[in-house]
Amino acid sequence: MKLNKDDVVLFSGDSITDGNRGKCMDCNHIMGHGYQYIVASKLALENAENMPKFINKGYSGENAEGLLEKWQADVIDNKPTILSILVGVNDGGYGYFAKISPDETAKNHETNLRAILEKTRKELGDIKIILCEPFYFPLDKSDYSYKNSPHPDGVEGPFKRPDSNDPQDSVAYREAANIRIRAATKKLAGEFDCTFVPLYDKIKENAARSRIEYFVWDGTHPSIAGHMIIAQEWLKAVEGLDKP
């Protein structure tokens, strides 16, 4: 993807995008780790002569409503020319604890994401918006170790996966909500002329030759292999966007 000297690429989302990013001007850590780091690294190298800029405004634990509350300062004021959004997996958790139906959760997500896109189009005009498909995968509950991740189990201590504490009804709820949230995200991408990045089926396709835990280690967060899938699909989706 060709970038110009005035281009600013901004990544917004939840913990998948946050990637434990630094909150200061330490360029070792400012982009965090994950797909956004891979994408920004590739685009920065390929377009170094034009010195485009890259911003990470992901927040661990955030949902679409939380992003909307910070949208002016985080996004509009930074005036990106290319905006990437990946949000939705946490909306299912918020809905579960709020004791509303999966349909209501998906509707809330759609309402907030629509407000985000409306504000962006109103304030920033015809910028390129990349809307990534959120995903959630229930995992095998018989084994909460890390042995099926890309890392040796116990290499950093005797930990269980975070999803070991998730009640079964929570897992079922989040899966049902995510189906609806994925559909709403794709619909809004079409309405607001966004580039849609499909991820759910691509992750499932890769899991068929391995284990889902190798790509999404706790059902929510991508592993190093999962982040590479997102980065590859992101870059594939934006091919040709710079051409008239």
Secondary structure per residue as TSV (DSSP state, phi and psi in degrees):
chain	resnum	aa	ss	phi	psi
A	1	M	-	360.0	125.0
A	2	K	-	-81.1	127.7
A	3	L	-	-117.3	147.7
A	4	N	-	-103.4	172.9
A	5	K	T	-65.9	-21.7
A	6	D	T	-96.2	2.2
A	7	D	-	-75.9	137.5
A	8	V	E	-126.9	118.7
A	9	V	E	-102.2	118.7
A	10	L	E	-117.4	129.8
A	11	F	E	-105.1	125.5
A	12	S	E	-123.2	146.7
A	13	G	E	163.0	-157.1
A	14	D	S	-99.1	-150.4
A	15	S	H	-64.2	-26.5
A	16	I	H	-62.2	-36.5
A	17	T	H	-86.7	-37.9
A	18	D	H	-51.6	-53.0
A	19	G	T	55.9	32.3
A	20	N	T	58.6	39.6
A	21	R	-	-63.0	152.8
A	22	G	-	-75.8	146.9
A	23	K	S	-106.2	25.0
A	24	C	S	-141.8	175.6
A	25	M	S	-81.6	54.4
A	26	D	-	-100.9	104.2
A	27	C	T	-70.1	-8.7
A	28	N	T	-68.4	-31.4
A	29	H	T	-128.3	-1.7
A	30	I	T	-63.8	-27.5
A	31	M	T	-91.0	-5.1
A	32	G	-	69.1	-171.8
A	33	H	S	-118.6	147.8
A	34	G	S	134.7	-165.0
A	35	Y	H	-56.0	-39.2
A	36	Q	H	-65.5	-32.9
A	37	Y	H	-69.0	-42.2
A	38	I	H	-63.6	-47.9
A	39	V	H	-62.3	-49.0
A	40	A	H	-62.7	-39.1
A	41	S	H	-61.7	-45.3
A	42	K	H	-65.8	-46.4
A	43	L	H	-68.2	-35.9
A	44	A	H	-64.7	-44.1
A	45	L	H	-65.5	-45.9
A	46	E	H	-68.0	-23.6
A	47	N	T	-119.4	24.8
A	48	A	G	-58.0	-31.1
A	49	E	G	-63.2	-24.8
A	50	N	G	-99.6	-8.1
A	51	M	-	51.2	52.9
A	52	P	-	-66.4	162.8
A	53	K	E	-112.2	154.5
A	54	F	E	-135.3	136.1
A	55	I	E	-131.6	137.3
A	56	N	E	-113.2	120.0
A	57	K	E	-125.2	43.9
A	58	G	E	-84.5	153.0
A	59	Y	-	-135.2	124.1
A	60	S	T	-60.2	132.7
A	61	G	T	82.3	4.4
A	62	E	-	-84.1	154.1
A	63	N	-	-121.3	-177.6
A	64	A	H	-62.7	-37.2
A	65	E	H	-63.1	-41.4
A	66	G	H	-65.4	-38.7
A	67	L	H	-63.7	-42.0
A	68	L	H	-58.9	-39.5
A	69	E	H	-62.7	-28.6
A	70	K	T	-105.6	6.4
A	71	W	H	-62.6	-38.6
A	72	Q	H	-61.4	-52.4
A	73	A	H	-72.3	-39.3
A	74	D	H	-77.8	-38.3
A	75	V	T	-115.1	-60.3
A	76	I	G	-58.1	-46.6
A	77	D	G	-66.8	-22.8
A	78	N	G	-87.6	-8.0
A	79	K	-	49.3	57.2
A	80	P	-	-68.0	151.2
A	81	T	S	-97.9	-20.1
A	82	I	E	-133.6	124.2
A	83	L	E	-123.0	128.0
A	84	S	E	-114.9	132.3
A	85	I	E	-127.2	127.6
A	86	L	E	-134.8	104.6
A	87	V	-	-151.8	150.1
A	88	G	-	145.7	-28.6
A	89	V	H	-65.4	-34.4
A	90	N	H	-76.1	-21.5
A	91	D	H	-58.8	-35.3
A	92	G	H	-62.6	-42.2
A	93	G	H	-65.0	-42.2
A	94	Y	H	-61.0	-42.9
A	95	G	H	-65.1	-39.5
A	96	Y	H	-60.7	-47.9
A	97	F	H	-71.7	-24.4
A	98	A	H	-80.7	-7.6
A	99	K	T	60.7	41.6
A	100	I	-	-111.0	167.1
A	101	S	-	-75.2	158.4
A	102	P	H	-56.6	-34.9
A	103	D	H	-63.6	-43.1
A	104	E	H	-65.4	-39.7
A	105	T	H	-60.7	-46.3
A	106	A	H	-64.5	-36.6
A	107	K	H	-66.0	-41.7
A	108	N	H	-61.6	-43.0
A	109	H	H	-60.5	-46.5
A	110	E	H	-62.1	-40.8
A	111	T	H	-61.5	-45.6
A	112	N	H	-71.7	-39.9
A	113	L	H	-67.1	-36.7
A	114	R	H	-62.2	-42.9
A	115	A	H	-62.7	-38.4
A	116	I	H	-60.8	-47.2
A	117	L	H	-70.5	-38.1
A	118	E	H	-62.4	-44.9
A	119	K	H	-64.6	-40.1
A	120	T	H	-64.3	-47.0
A	121	R	H	-65.0	-37.9
A	122	K	H	-67.1	-42.7
A	123	E	H	-88.5	-33.0
A	124	L	H	-115.6	-1.8
A	125	G	-	69.7	-140.1
A	126	D	S	-89.0	50.5
A	127	I	-	-76.1	163.6
A	128	K	E	-80.1	125.0
A	129	I	E	-118.6	125.0
A	130	I	E	-107.3	118.5
A	131	L	E	-110.1	113.9
A	132	C	E	-91.1	144.6
A	133	E	-	-76.4	121.7
A	134	P	-	-72.8	155.3
A	135	F	-	-144.4	156.7
A	136	Y	-	-152.8	135.0
A	137	F	-	-131.0	111.7
A	138	P	-	-61.6	138.8
A	139	L	-	-110.0	167.8
A	140	D	-	-59.9	119.9
A	141	K	T	-85.7	-2.7
A	142	S	T	-82.6	-12.0
A	143	D	-	-149.0	109.2
A	144	Y	-	-100.9	20.1
A	145	S	S	-79.0	179.7
A	146	Y	S	-104.5	13.3
A	147	K	T	-65.6	-20.7
A	148	N	T	-97.9	6.5
A	149	S	S	-85.4	176.4
A	150	P	S	-74.5	7.8
A	151	H	S	-127.6	149.1
A	152	P	-	-61.7	133.7
A	153	D	T	-62.4	131.1
A	154	G	T	84.0	5.0
A	155	V	T	-63.8	-25.7
A	156	E	T	-120.9	27.4
A	157	G	-	117.3	167.5
A	158	P	S	-84.4	77.8
A	159	F	-	-108.0	149.5
A	160	K	-	-101.5	154.3
A	161	R	-	-61.9	148.0
A	162	P	G	-58.7	-31.5
A	163	D	G	-72.2	-4.1
A	164	S	G	-64.2	-19.1
A	165	N	G	-95.7	0.4
A	166	D	-	-82.5	122.2
A	167	P	-	-61.9	151.2
A	168	Q	H	-61.4	-36.8
A	169	D	H	-67.4	-29.1
A	170	S	H	-67.2	-42.5
A	171	V	H	-61.8	-46.9
A	172	A	H	-63.3	-40.4
A	173	Y	H	-62.9	-48.7
A	174	R	H	-64.3	-36.0
A	175	E	H	-65.4	-44.5
A	176	A	H	-64.0	-42.3
A	177	A	H	-65.2	-39.3
A	178	N	H	-66.1	-35.3
A	179	I	H	-55.7	-45.7
A	180	R	H	-72.7	-36.1
A	181	I	H	-67.9	-38.7
A	182	R	H	-60.9	-43.8
A	183	A	H	-63.9	-41.9
A	184	A	H	-64.5	-39.6
A	185	T	H	-63.4	-44.7
A	186	K	H	-64.2	-39.7
A	187	K	H	-61.9	-45.1
A	188	L	H	-67.4	-32.4
A	189	A	H	-59.3	-40.7
A	190	G	H	-69.1	-41.1
A	191	E	H	-64.6	-35.7
A	192	F	T	-107.6	19.4
A	193	D	T	53.2	48.3
A	194	C	-	-98.6	154.9
A	195	T	E	-83.7	119.6
A	196	F	E	-92.9	133.2
A	197	V	E	-110.2	102.9
A	198	P	-	-73.3	132.0
A	199	L	-	-127.4	-36.3
A	200	Y	H	-56.9	-53.0
A	201	D	H	-66.7	-34.4
A	202	K	H	-66.2	-39.6
A	203	I	H	-66.2	-43.4
A	204	K	H	-60.8	-39.8
A	205	E	H	-60.8	-43.0
A	206	N	H	-71.4	-36.1
A	207	A	H	-64.1	-26.0
A	208	A	T	-64.6	-21.9
A	209	R	T	-100.9	5.8
A	210	S	S	-151.4	-121.1
A	211	R	-	-139.5	147.8
A	212	I	G	-61.9	-33.8
A	213	E	G	-62.3	-22.7
A	214	Y	G	-72.2	-19.3
A	215	F	T	-113.2	-33.6
A	216	V	B	-132.4	95.7
A	217	W	T	-71.7	-22.1
A	218	D	T	-129.4	16.1
A	219	G	S	91.8	-21.2
A	220	T	S	-117.2	-46.8
A	221	H	S	-100.4	134.1
A	222	P	B	-70.0	148.7
A	223	S	-	-82.6	-173.5
A	224	I	H	-60.1	-36.7
A	225	A	H	-69.1	-39.5
A	226	G	H	-65.4	-40.5
A	227	H	H	-64.1	-35.3
A	228	M	H	-65.9	-36.5
A	229	I	H	-59.5	-48.2
A	230	I	H	-59.3	-45.6
A	231	A	H	-61.6	-45.3
A	232	Q	H	-63.9	-43.1
A	233	E	H	-68.5	-36.6
A	234	W	H	-60.7	-50.4
A	235	L	H	-65.4	-36.4
A	236	K	H	-64.7	-41.9
A	237	A	H	-65.8	-31.1
A	238	V	T	-92.7	0.2
A	239	E	T	-56.9	127.0
A	240	G	T	87.7	-4.4
A	241	L	T	-65.6	-25.0
A	242	D	T	-81.6	-6.6
A	243	K	-	-92.1	144.6
A	244	P	-	-67.2	360.0
